[in-house]
Amino acid sequence: MVDLEIHPVRLGEAPALGAAGNQDGYVRDRLDRQSDGRGLLIAAWLGPVAVGSVYLWLEPAEEPEIRLHLPGTPLITHLEVFEGHRNQRIGTRLVEAAEQLLRDRGHKSAALAVELSNEGAERLYKRLGYQDWDFGRVDCVQRDWLADGTLVENLEECTVLVKPLG
């Protein structure tokens, strides 16, 4: 996939990214956080077409267990490869790009949470070197923006995985 470009999302790219993933509210929220230095939204592009994204959560984790056991550890969140572009290693390349950005910023490790039923994502992360932490499952906040812009928050039970970035 030679033509794949991965970089932090620029403001002018927001409409294309939001439309590609049917996630306008999510993109707006993440770019607001990015502008405040609380995170970094990264997208993969094939020319002008957004094919996936991932978010680096750089602020303290919302989940008390993660804040307690992994203070200051950035979280890789909301990895998504859009329909029609899956199974082409784009997800792998997004995670690798996210990890490199974290290394460049001096972080020594990264963590992520995987909803229990998302076995495919867990396999991917473990293949990339992420390992179960030793503190059990965590109730993670799941945010969904409806077409009318309404934010819906739910809790989902997750496994937390960690990887040293050395």
Phi, psi and omega in degrees: 000071186295323186279358182289127176242132180236127179200163174301142184290132175267152184308316181293345179272350184304313181299318180293320179292315180299320180289320183298320182258007183051050187216049181304314181297318178299312182298316178301314180299313183292324177290328173297315178296319180298318181295335178269000181080014183270355181182184182214120177267124183243139179229153174253137185229139167250098189062230181274003185261122175286130182242354178177169179203164175209152182239134173263113179273109185257351178274170179304141180300148177287330184278124184302324182295320180289318176301320182291311188268341181227054183298135178077001180275124178290153181247135172268119187229159170051048173290127179213130170251129189284153180312137180091353182233009183281163179061037177232017180072013179293318177300316178300314182293325176295316179296316179298320177295319178298315179299319180294319176299321178293317176302315180300334180267004175091008180283141183264345180206166176222156178226163175204162179238139182236126177300139189306324183277355183270069186294326179297316179295319180298318177299316179302309184297320179293324176297330180273006174101005177281143182232152177301141172276173187258023188240019175080186181281159184226142171276114183257150178280127175248123180249135175228134176257125178282167183303329180276004179093356180291135177266129176242126179245135177224163173259142175226141181283129187230156167262137178258133179239147184227149177217130170289145183254019184301000000 
